[in-house]
Amino acid sequence: MMCGQMRKEDIGKEITLNGWVQKERNLGPIIFIDLRDTTGISQVVFRKENDEDVFKEAEKLRSEFVVAVRGIVEERESKNPNIETGDVELNVKSIEILDEANTPPIYIKDDDNASEQMRLKYRYLDLRKKSLQDNLKLRARTAAVIRDFLNSENFIEVETPVLTNPTPEGARDYLVPSRVNKNSFYALPQSPQQLKQMLMVAGMDRYYQIVKCFRDEDLRANRQPEFTQVDIEMSFVDIEDIIAINERLIQRIFKEIKGIDLKLPLPRMSYNDAMSRFGVDKPDLRFAIELKDLNEVFKDVDFDLFKDKTIKGIAVGESEKEFSRKHIDKLTSFVKEHGANGLFWIRIKNNEISSSIKKFLTEEHIDKLKEIFDLKDNALIFIVADKKEVTETSLGALRNEVAESLGLRDKNKYALTWIVDFPMFEYSEEDGRYVSKHHPFTHPVDEDIKFLETDPEKVRAYAYDIVINGDELGGGSIRINNSELQSKIFKALKLTDEEIERKFGYFIEALSYGTPPHGGIAFGFDRLIMLLAGTNNIKDVIAFPKTQSATCLLTGAPSKVTDDQLEELHIKNVF
C-alpha cells in the first residue's frame, strides 16, 4: 500500500508501507514516524513493549531515511484532519532500513525558505516536496488530456528532428558542431516550424507534437533556454477552423484539470485595440484598469513635455498608504526603465488636488479627467507623455505593476482572450529594417500583399495569439502555401537571393509541389502548467530547470571540454 492510501476501511489489515521518514518523535516507550511517499503521509507507531528489537531499529531513524515497515492498521486516538490518512496509523511489527541518509542541506518541506541556488543545486531533494511533485503530476495529467483530445480529433503525433538547420526564428540558435561534416553545424530547433509545414506538404493533414524547443535568449521568470511546446498544424483550414478546435482543447483542459467550465467562444481583441487600451499585446484582463487617451484634455496646456507627444494615463482607486510619494518615485523609476522620459501624477482626494503638474491644471482639466476615467471617489492618475509606442508600452507595464501592488492579479482567476489582426512586420532599430512580427512563414492578409514592397508597415497578417492572465500562452497563423509569395516575404525582409537559397531553398522547393492551405498554433506547455498550478515561476513546473544565466547547478552544465574533444569537432579554442 502507498503511504497516502490508508483509510478507516483498512483498520485491522496487515500492510507494508515504503517511504521516506518525514519526521520522527521519540517519546521514550513510543516512537512516532511520519512516513512519506509521492501519494502522501502516514503516521506509523513503534511501541517498545511490542518488540524491543524493532524498537531499537526505529531509534536509528532520522529525516529522509528510506524504510519499509509492516504492521496492523489501527484507528488513531488523536486524529489529524489536515491529512487524508489522519484517522488511522500503522502499528509496526517489523522494519527494514533500506537506506540511511545524511542530513539534507535543505529541509524537505514547502516553506523551507531555501535559496533558489540551493534548491536547484539539490534539485533531487527539492523535488521530494509535495508542491513540486503535485506540479509534475499536474503536468503529466495535462499532457494526457491534450493527447487524448487531439487523438480523438484525428491528429497524428509525429516526432521531428532535434538536429536541424539554423533558421531565423527571432532568437539566437544553439549550435551543435558536426564531427563528420567538417566546419558545419546543426542547430537545435527554436520550433519545428518548417518541418511541420512540410508535413502538411506531405499530406499528413493533422499533426501535433509535444516537443522540446531551444532558444538562446535572455531568461526571465516565465522563460527557459529549453522549453516544451504543444505544436499543432492543420491543412485545408482558415483562422476560424483553427481557433474553434483550439478553443475546445483549452476548454477540455480547464474542465478536466481545474474543474472550470469555460464559455465558448472566447473573446477576441485586435492587436491595435490591445495596445491602445492596455499597452501590451498580451493584456491581463483580470482587472479593469485601462489606458485612456488624454491628448484632447491637455491640448491647450503650455507644457514643453506634453508638446507633440502621445499622452495617455491610467487611474486607480487608492489610499495614502498604498501610494506614498516614495512609492510613486519608485514607479517613476519603473516607467523610465521601460523607456519613458518620466511619470506625471494627479491625486484627487476629498476634492483636493495634488499633482506633479498642478500649476498647469484647471478645474476644467480635472472635470474632463473625472469624466474620462469615470471617477466617483478618491483616485490617483498616472500619466506618460512620449512617443506613441513608448507611452503605451511603459504605461502597459505600469498598469501591471500597479495591479500587483493592489492585489488585483488573483492567481485563482482566469481571463482568456484571443489577440488577432497583428501587423505582418515591425521595424527593428537594431537591424535597421523590418522584421517579422511572428515569423516569416506567416501569410499576409490577401488585400495587403500589394503593400509588401512599398509600405510594409501597412501589411496585416493572418496571425493570432491566445492570452491568459497577461501571459501569451500560444501563437499561430495561417501559413504561406505558395513558393512565389514566400520568396516575396523573404525579399521584404531584405534577404538576398543567396541567403534565401542557402537558408530556405529546400523549403521553397517543397512549396512548389502542390501545398494545401494550412495553419496552426504552438502553445507554451511549461507556461500553461505554470498558470494552471498558480505559480509565477516557470521553474516550479519543470523537473530540472536552468538558472537565469542558463546554467544547471545540479550537473554543472555548461562545462569545459577537453582539447581532444574539440579537435575531433574541428574546433580550436582561442581563449
Sequence and secondary structure as in RCSB ss.txt:
>XXXX:A:sequence
MMCGQMRKEDIGKEITLNGWVQKERNLGPIIFIDLRDTTGISQVVFRKENDEDVFKEAEKLRSEFVVAVRGIVEE
RESKNPNIETGDVELNVKSIEILDEANTPPIYIKDDDNASEQMRLKYRYLDLRKKSLQDNLKLRARTAAVIRDFL
NSENFIEVETPVLTNPTPEGARDYLVPSRVNKNSFYALPQSPQQLKQMLMVAGMDRYYQIVKCFRDEDLRANRQP
EFTQVDIEMSFVDIEDIIAINERLIQRIFKEIKGIDLKLPLPRMSYNDAMSRFGVDKPDLRFAIELKDLNEVFKD
VDFDLFKDKTIKGIAVGESEKEFSRKHIDKLTSFVKEHGANGLFWIRIKNNEISSSIKKFLTEEHIDKLKEIFDL
KDNALIFIVADKKEVTETSLGALRNEVAESLGLRDKNKYALTWIVDFPMFEYSEEDGRYVSKHHPFTHPVDEDIK
FLETDPEKVRAYAYDIVINGDELGGGSIRINNSELQSKIFKALKLTDEEIERKFGYFIEALSYGTPPHGGIAFGF
DRLIMLLAGTNNIKDVIAFPKTQSATCLLTGAPSKVTDDQLEELHIKNVF
>XXXX:A:secstr
  TT   GGGTT EEEEEEEEEEEEE SSEEEEEEEETTEEEEEEEETTT HHHHHHHHT  TT EEEEEEEEEE
 SS  TTSTTTTEEEEEEEEEEEE     SS SSTT    HHHHHHTHHHHTTSHHHHHHHHHHHHHHHHHHHHH
HHTT EE    SSB    SSSB  EEE SSSTT EEE  S  HHHHHHHHHTT  EEEEEEEEE BS  BTTB S
EEEEEEEEEES  HHHHHHHHHHHHHHHIIIII     SS  EEEHHHHHHHHSSSS  TTS    EE TTTTTT
   GGGTTSEEEEEEE   TTTT HHHHHHHHHHHHHTT S  EEEEEETTEEEETTGGG  HHHHHHHHHHHT 
 S EEEEEEEE HHHHHHHHHHHHHHHHHHHT   TT   EEEEE  BSEEEETTTTEEEESS TTB B GGGGG
GTTT GGG BBSEEEEEETTEEEEEEEEB   HHHHHHHHHHTT  HHHHHHHHHHHHHHHTT    EEEEEEEH
HHHHHHHHT S GGGGSSS   TTS  TTT  S    HHHHHHTT     
